[in-house]
Amino acid sequence: MRGLNPVVNFLIILVLGSLVLREGSFILVPVVWGIFFAFALHPISNWFEKRHFPRSLSIILAIGLVSIVGFGIIYILVNQMVGLIQEIPEIQSNLETKFDRYYEELTLI
């Protein structure tokens, strides 16, 4: 008995794979994020371990260091966005003034 056509096999695997990914996303997404963070924090953890910190302490320090840096970046971005939002009326009036001036110059041509 012959097997299925290779194209049919590929399509079956593709459909089943997409169903598994869609239905298992509630498990797969946190696992993928965990793997990403593990790979990202591994060099920092190794750096602490080379300086004779215990492994558990080096992991805690790596997570803490990355968290502090991440929160610092978020804090700076939020402050910049708040400043930009507060300046929107001034930016809008400047743009309106410039567009009015350019429109007047274009109508004179």
MARBA-3410 file (N, C-alpha, C, O; in Angstrom, 1 decimal):
109
0.8,-1.2,0.0,0.0,0.0,0.0,0.9,1.2,0.0,1.8,1.3,0.8 ~ 0.6,2.2,-0.9,1.3,3.4,-1.0,0.9,4.4,0.0,-0.2,4.4,0.5 ~ 1.9,5.3,0.4,1.6,6.4,1.3,0.9,7.5,0.6,0.7,7.4,-0.7 ~ 0.5,8.5,1.3,-0.1,9.6,0.7,0.9,10.5,-0.1,2.1,10.4,0.1 ~ 0.4,11.3,-1.0,1.2,12.2,-1.8,2.0,13.1,-0.8,1.4,13.5,0.2
3.2,13.4,-1.1,4.0,14.3,-0.2,3.4,15.6,0.0,3.5,16.2,1.1 ~ 2.7,16.2,-1.0,2.0,17.5,-0.8,0.9,17.3,0.2,0.7,18.2,1.0 ~ 0.2,16.2,0.1,-0.9,16.0,1.1,-0.4,15.8,2.5,-0.9,16.4,3.4 ~ 0.7,15.1,2.6,1.4,14.9,3.9,1.8,16.3,4.5,1.6,16.6,5.7 ~ 2.4,17.1,3.6,2.8,18.5,4.1,1.6,19.3,4.5,1.7,20.0,5.6
0.5,19.3,3.8,-0.6,20.0,4.1,-1.3,19.5,5.4,-1.7,20.3,6.2 ~ -1.3,18.2,5.6,-1.8,17.7,6.9,-1.0,18.1,8.1,-1.5,18.6,9.1 ~ 0.3,18.0,7.9,1.2,18.5,9.0,1.1,20.0,9.2,1.1,20.4,10.4 ~ 0.9,20.8,8.2,0.8,22.2,8.3,-0.5,22.5,9.1,-0.5,23.4,10.0 ~ -1.6,21.9,8.7,-2.9,22.2,9.4,-2.9,21.7,10.8,-3.3,22.5,11.7
-2.4,20.5,11.1,-2.3,20.0,12.5,-1.3,20.9,13.3,-1.6,21.2,14.5 ~ -0.2,21.3,12.7,0.7,22.2,13.4,0.1,23.5,13.8,0.3,24.0,14.9 ~ -0.7,24.1,12.8,-1.3,25.4,13.1,-2.4,25.2,14.2,-2.5,26.1,15.0 ~ -3.1,24.1,14.2,-4.1,23.9,15.2,-3.5,23.7,16.6,-3.9,24.3,17.6 ~ -2.3,23.0,16.7,-1.6,22.8,17.9,-1.1,24.2,18.4,-1.2,24.5,19.6
-0.6,25.0,17.5,0.0,26.3,17.9,-1.2,27.2,18.4,-1.0,27.9,19.4 ~ -2.3,27.2,17.7,-3.4,28.1,18.1,-4.0,27.6,19.4,-4.2,28.5,20.3 ~ -4.3,26.4,19.5,-5.0,25.9,20.7,-4.0,25.8,21.9,-4.5,25.9,23.1 ~ -2.7,25.6,21.7,-1.8,25.5,22.8,-1.1,26.8,23.1,-0.1,26.8,23.8 ~ -1.5,27.9,22.5,-0.8,29.2,22.7,-0.8,29.6,24.2,0.1,30.3,24.6
-1.8,29.2,24.9,-1.9,29.6,26.4,-0.7,29.0,27.1,-0.4,29.4,28.2 ~ -0.2,27.9,26.6,0.9,27.2,27.2,2.2,27.6,26.5,3.3,27.9,27.2 ~ 2.2,27.7,25.2,3.4,27.9,24.4,4.0,29.3,24.6,5.2,29.5,24.7 ~ 3.1,30.3,24.7,3.6,31.7,24.8,4.4,31.9,26.1,5.5,32.5,26.0 ~ 3.9,31.5,27.3,4.8,31.7,28.4,6.1,30.9,28.4,7.1,31.3,28.9
6.0,29.7,27.8,7.2,28.9,27.7,8.2,29.5,26.8,9.4,29.6,27.1 ~ 7.8,30.1,25.7,8.7,30.7,24.8,9.3,32.0,25.4,10.5,32.2,25.3 ~ 8.5,32.8,26.1,9.0,33.9,26.9,10.0,33.5,27.9,11.1,34.1,28.1 ~ 9.7,32.4,28.6,10.7,31.9,29.6,12.0,31.5,29.0,13.1,31.8,29.6 ~ 11.9,30.8,27.9,13.2,30.4,27.2,14.0,31.6,26.7,15.2,31.7,26.9
13.3,32.6,26.2,13.9,33.9,25.8,14.6,34.5,27.0,15.8,34.9,26.8 ~ 13.9,34.7,28.1,14.6,35.3,29.2,15.7,34.5,29.8,16.7,35.0,30.3 ~ 15.6,33.2,29.8,16.7,32.3,30.3,17.9,32.5,29.4,19.0,32.6,30.0 ~ 17.8,32.6,28.1,18.9,32.8,27.2,19.5,34.2,27.4,20.7,34.4,27.4 ~ 18.6,35.2,27.6,19.1,36.5,27.8,19.8,36.8,29.1,20.8,37.5,29.2
19.3,36.1,30.2,19.9,36.3,31.5,21.1,35.4,31.8,21.9,35.6,32.7 ~ 21.3,34.4,31.0,22.4,33.4,31.2,23.8,34.1,31.2,24.6,33.8,32.1 ~ 24.1,35.0,30.3,25.5,35.6,30.3,25.7,36.4,31.6,26.8,36.4,32.1 ~ 24.7,37.1,32.0,24.8,37.9,33.2,25.0,37.0,34.5,25.8,37.3,35.3 ~ 24.2,36.0,34.5,24.3,35.0,35.6,25.7,34.4,35.6,26.3,34.2,36.7
26.2,34.0,34.5,27.6,33.4,34.4,28.6,34.4,34.8,29.6,34.0,35.5 ~ 28.4,35.7,34.5,29.4,36.7,34.9,29.4,36.8,36.5,30.5,36.9,37.0 ~ 28.3,36.8,37.1,28.3,36.8,38.6,28.9,35.5,39.1,29.6,35.5,40.1 ~ 28.6,34.3,38.5,29.2,33.1,39.0,30.7,33.1,38.9,31.4,32.5,39.7 ~ 31.3,33.7,37.8,32.7,33.8,37.7,33.4,34.6,38.8,34.5,34.5,39.1
32.6,35.5,39.4,33.0,36.3,40.5,32.7,35.6,41.9,32.6,36.3,42.9 ~ 32.5,34.3,41.8,32.3,33.5,43.0,31.0,33.7,43.8,31.0,33.6,45.0 ~ 30.0,34.2,43.1,28.7,34.2,43.7,28.0,32.9,43.6,28.2,32.2,42.6 ~ 27.2,32.5,44.5,26.5,31.2,44.4,25.5,31.3,43.2,25.0,32.4,42.9 ~ 25.2,30.2,42.6,24.3,30.2,41.4,23.0,30.8,41.7,22.5,31.6,40.9
22.3,30.5,42.8,21.0,31.1,43.1,21.1,32.6,43.3,20.2,33.3,42.8 ~ 22.1,33.1,43.9,22.3,34.5,44.1,22.6,35.2,42.8,22.1,36.3,42.6 ~ 23.4,34.6,42.0,23.7,35.2,40.7,22.4,35.3,39.8,22.3,36.2,39.1 ~ 21.6,34.3,39.9,20.3,34.4,39.1,19.4,35.5,39.6,18.9,36.3,38.9 ~ 19.3,35.6,41.0,18.5,36.7,41.6,19.1,38.0,41.2,18.3,38.9,40.9
20.4,38.2,41.3,21.0,39.4,40.9,20.8,39.8,39.5,20.6,40.9,39.1 ~ 20.9,38.8,38.6,20.7,39.0,37.1,19.3,39.5,36.9,19.1,40.4,36.1 ~ 18.3,38.8,37.5,16.9,39.2,37.3,16.7,40.6,37.9,16.0,41.4,37.3 ~ 17.2,40.9,39.1,17.1,42.2,39.7,17.7,43.3,38.8,17.1,44.3,38.7 ~ 18.9,43.0,38.3,19.6,44.0,37.5,18.8,44.3,36.2,18.7,45.5,35.9
18.4,43.3,35.6,17.6,43.5,34.3,16.3,44.2,34.6,15.8,45.0,33.8 ~ 15.7,43.9,35.7,14.4,44.5,36.1,14.6,46.0,36.4,13.8,46.8,36.0 ~ 15.7,46.3,37.1,15.9,47.7,37.4,16.2,48.5,36.2,15.7,49.6,36.0 ~ 17.0,47.9,35.3,17.3,48.6,34.0,16.0,48.8,33.2,15.7,49.8,32.6 ~ 15.2,47.7,33.1,13.9,47.8,32.4,13.0,48.8,32.9,12.4,49.6,32.2
12.8,48.8,34.3,11.9,49.8,34.9,12.5,51.2,34.7,11.7,52.2,34.5 ~ 13.8,51.4,34.7,14.4,52.7,34.4,14.1,53.2,33.0,13.7,54.3,32.8 ~ 14.2,52.3,32.0,13.9,52.6,30.6,12.4,53.0,30.5,12.0,53.9,29.8 ~ 11.5,52.2,31.1,10.1,52.5,31.0,9.8,53.8,31.7,9.0,54.6,31.2 ~ 10.4,54.1,32.8,10.2,55.4,33.5,10.6,56.6,32.6,9.8,57.5,32.5
11.7,56.5,32.0,12.2,57.5,31.1,11.2,57.7,29.9,10.8,58.8,29.5 ~ 10.8,56.6,29.3,9.9,56.6,28.2,8.5,57.2,28.5,8.0,58.0,27.8 ~ 8.0,56.9,29.7,6.7,57.4,30.1,6.8,58.9,30.4,6.0,59.7,30.0 ~ 7.9,59.4,31.0,8.1,60.8,31.2,8.2,61.5,29.9,7.7,62.6,29.8 ~ 8.9,61.0,28.9,9.0,61.6,27.6,7.6,61.7,26.9,7.3,62.7,26.3
6.9,60.6,27.0,5.5,60.6,26.4,4.6,61.6,27.1,3.8,62.3,26.4 ~ 4.7,61.7,28.4,3.9,62.7,29.1,4.2,64.1,28.7,3.4,65.0,28.5 ~ 5.5,64.4,28.6,6.0,65.7,28.1,5.5,66.0,26.7,5.1,67.1,26.4 ~ 5.6,65.0,25.8,5.1,65.2,24.5,3.6,65.4,24.4,3.1,66.3,23.7 ~ 2.8,64.7,25.2,1.4,64.9,25.3,1.0,66.3,25.8,0.1,66.9,25.3
1.8,66.8,26.8,1.5,68.1,27.3,1.9,69.2,26.3,1.3,70.3,26.3 ~ 2.8,68.9,25.4,3.2,69.9,24.4,2.4,69.9,23.1,2.7,70.7,22.2 ~ 1.5,68.9,23.0,0.7,68.8,21.7,0.0,70.0,21.3,0.0,70.4,20.2 ~ -0.7,70.8,22.3,-1.4,72.0,21.8,-0.4,73.0,21.3,-0.7,73.7,20.3 ~ 0.8,73.2,21.9,1.8,74.1,21.3,2.3,73.7,20.0,2.4,74.5,19.1
2.5,72.4,19.8,3.0,71.9,18.5,1.9,72.1,17.5,2.2,72.4,16.3 ~ 0.7,71.9,17.9,-0.4,72.0,16.9,-0.5,73.5,16.5,-0.7,73.8,15.3 ~ -0.4,74.4,17.4,-0.6,75.8,17.0,0.6,76.2,16.2,0.4,77.0,15.2 ~ 1.8,75.8,16.5,3.0,76.1,15.6,2.8,75.5,14.2,3.1,76.2,13.2 ~ 2.3,74.3,14.1,2.0,73.7,12.8,0.9,74.5,12.0,1.1,74.7,10.8
-0.1,74.9,12.7,-1.2,75.7,12.1,-0.6,77.0,11.6,-1.0,77.4,10.4 ~ 0.2,77.6,12.3,0.8,78.9,11.9,1.7,78.7,10.7,1.6,79.5,9.8 ~ 2.5,77.7,10.7,3.4,77.4,9.5,2.5,77.1,8.3,2.9,77.5,7.2 ~ 1.5,76.2,8.5,0.7,75.9,7.3,-0.1,77.1,6.8,-0.2,77.2,5.5 ~ -0.5,77.9,7.7,-1.2,79.2,7.2,-0.2,80.0,6.4,-0.6,80.6,5.4
1.0,80.2,6.9,2.0,81.0,6.2,2.3,80.4,4.9,2.4,81.1,3.9 ~ 2.5,79.1,4.8,2.8,78.4,3.5,1.6,78.5,2.6,1.8,78.7,1.3 ~ 0.4,78.4,3.1,-0.8,78.5,2.2,-0.9,79.9,1.6,-1.2,80.1,0.5 ~ -0.6,81.0,2.5,-0.6,82.3,1.9,0.4,82.5,0.9,0.2,83.2,-0.1 ~ 1.6,82.0,1.1,2.7,82.1,0.1,2.3,81.4,-1.2,2.6,81.8,-2.3
1.6,80.2,-1.1,1.2,79.5,-2.3,0.1,80.2,-3.0,0.0,80.1,-4.3 ~ -0.8,80.9,-2.3,-1.9,81.6,-3.0,-1.4,82.8,-3.7,-2.0,83.3,-4.7 ~ -0.2,83.3,-3.3,0.3,84.5,-4.0,1.0,84.1,-5.3,1.2,85.0,-6.1 ~ 1.3,82.9,-5.5,2.0,82.5,-6.7,1.1,82.4,-7.9,1.5,82.1,-9.0
END
